[in-house]
Amino acid sequence: MAMCDNGLLEDLCRPLIYENGACLEGKGFTFTFNLVSNHLRKFYLHEGQHTNAGWYVKADVKKFFDSTPHKILKNCVAKTFKDSWMI
């Protein structure tokens, strides 16, 4: 808990895009639904010239971390921490 409170969550979330709504405080289904709705509305009204030619991808990669070599994953995650003691 102390590591989470002192930078773990901040360091891990920094490289993620704003639109990531996965299990983050203040985000989740409603946040993501509203964000996608706004993006689609903007596309339809401005960029899509009132057509239905746009699309989006909803993805949830099942068992991604189970199939990822943990040594490689740990090396990638370690690069995101500001403080070496977090590793």
Buried (B, 14 or more C-beta within 10 A) or exposed (E): EEEEEEBBEEBBEEEEEEEEBEEEEEBEEEBBEEBBEEBBEEBBEEEEEEEEEEEEEEEEEEEEEEEEEEEEEEEEEEEBBEEEEBE
